[in-house]
C-alpha cells in the first residue's frame, strides 16, 4: 500500500462468520471501486508479457496483440477481439493451464461461444504441434460435434496460429484499450449482485 494513499474504512471482524451488515456495507463500497479498475489491472498484466519469448519468435505480448489485430482486421466484433487479446493472458500464472485462467477472467463478461473458444483453444491449438512433443495432435476430436468446435478451430487457424510474425502489422495495446473497457464495463453473469 502506498504511504500517500489515505486510509479507507475497514470491516471490524476477525472471523467471516461474525461479519455484520455494516462490515459488508464497507466492503461493498470498496468492491465497486476495485471492480471498476479491472481493465487497468488487465492492461498491466498484459504488459507483463512484454519481453517474455519463452523460445517463441515473438514475445507473448506481441503474440496477444497480433492475434487481436488479425481478428479486428477480419471484422470480428469487439467481444471476440478482446477474447483474442486475452486468450494467453494466463501464461504467467497458469503455466500448465493458461486457457483456464483467461477463460475465468472473461467468463462474467462474454457470451458462451467466446468463453468456450478461449477455454478450449489450447487443446485445439495442439493440433499444430502436439505431435512434435509426442502427444496426440487430434486431442481436439473429443469435442467434434460440439456447437463451439468450428468457431474454436477457426480461431486457432485464422488468428492464433499466424500471430508469431515479428514483421506483421500489430496494433498497440492502446488501440484495444477502449474495446477492453467496454467489454469489461458490466458483467453479464456473476453470483454477485451488480447494478445494471
N, C-alpha and C positions, 0 to 999 in steps of 0.2 A: 504494500500500500504506500502510495506517495505521501510524504510528510506534508505536502501542500494541500492534500485533499481534506476537506472538512469532514469531521466525524459525523456519520449518519446514525440515526436511531437504530438500535438493535433489539431483537427479541430478548426475553429475560429467562428462558427456560434452560435447564441443563439436561433434560430428557424430553424427547419429542412427545412422549405420551402425556406430558403435563403442560404442553403448549396451550395458549389461550387464543381467543378471538383477537385480542389486542396484539398479541405476538404476530399473528398471521396478517393482520392489517399492515403492520410494519413491513413484513416480508413481501406481501403482495405489491405494495407500493414500489419497493425497490426491484422486484422481479420485472415489473413493466419496463422500467428504465433499462435494466440489464438485457431483457429480451430485445428491446429496440436497438441495441448495439450489436446484435448478432451479425449483421452484414459486415461491420467493421472487423469483428474477430475472424470472420471467414476470409476477408481480404488479407489480413495479417498472416493467417495460416497459409494461404496460397503463396505468399511471398517467402515462406519458409522453404518452399520447393525450389527456389531460385538457386542455381549452382549445384543442385543435387542431381547428378547424372546417373549414378548407380550403374555405370557402364553403357548407358544408352547414348545414341547420337546427339540428343538434346537433353537439357535438364528437365526435371519433372514439371516445373512451372511453364516452361516453353511448350512442352507437350500438351499441358492442360489448355493453354491459350490457343495453340494451333487447332486442337480438337474443337474448341468453341468457335474459332474463326471459320473453320470448314463448315460447321453446322449453320452458322449465321449466314455465310455467303451462299449456302444452298437453300436459304429461305425458311429455315426452321423457326418455330415460334420461340419467344423469349424463355419460356419454361424449359424447353428442350435444350436451348443454347446454354442455359445456366447448368443444367444437368451435365452437359458436355464439359463445361468449365470445371465442375466439381467432381467429375467421375473418379479421379485419382487422388483427391484431397486426403484420403485416409492412408496414403503410403507411409507417412512419417510415424504414425502410431499403430496402424493396423498392418504391420509388415506381412502377416500371413493371411489377412482378411480385409484388405483395403476396400473392396467394393461394399462390404457391410458397413464400414464407417461412413463412406459417402452416402449410402442409401439411408442410414439412420439420420444424418443431418438433413437430408432432403425430404424425408417421409412426410412430415407435417405440412409441407408446402407444395407438393406436386401431385399430379394425377397418378393413378395406379400404373398406367403404361410406362411412364417415365421412371417411376420408382423401381419397378421390376427390371427395367433395362439397366439401370445403374447397379442394382443389387446383383445382377447376374452377368454383367459384362466381362468379368474376369474369366469365368468358365467359357464364355463364347469366344473371347479373345484367344483363349488357349488353343483353338483350332489352328492358329497360325504358328505356334511354337511349342506346344506341349510335347510333340513327338521328338523335338531336339533335346528334351530333358528326360526321355524315357517314359513319358506319360501318355495317356490316351488323348489324342487330339480331338477325338469325337465325343468327349465327355458331355458336350452341349446337347447331344442327341437325346439324352434323358428328358429334355424339355420339348422335343419336337412335338407339335400338336398343341402346345400351349399358345393361347392367343397373343402372347407377347414375344414369341420366338422370332418372328420375321423382323420386328422392329429392332430387337437387340442384335440380331445378326447383321442387319443393315447399319446400325450404329457403329459396330466394330469395323465393318468393311469400308464404309464411306468416310468416317470421321476419326475414329480412334487409331486404326491401323496406319493411315498415311500421315499421321501427325508427328513425325520424327525427322522432319526435313529442316535443317538449320537455315536453309535459304528460302523457305516458303514464307509467303505473306502471313504475318502473325499480328493480330490486333493486340494492343497493350491492355493490361488489366483494367485501366481506367475506362476503356471503351465498353467493357462489360459491366462496370460498376452500377450504372442506372438500372440495368436489367436485373442484376442480382438483388438490388434494393427493392425493386417492385415484386419480384418473386417471393422474397422473404418478408414482405410487409405485413402479411397476415396469414397465420396458419389455417389450413383447410380442415385438418383433423388433428386433435390433441385431446388428451384426457383432462387438460386444464381448461377452465372457463376463461375465454378471452372476449373482449369487446369487439364486435364486428362492425 
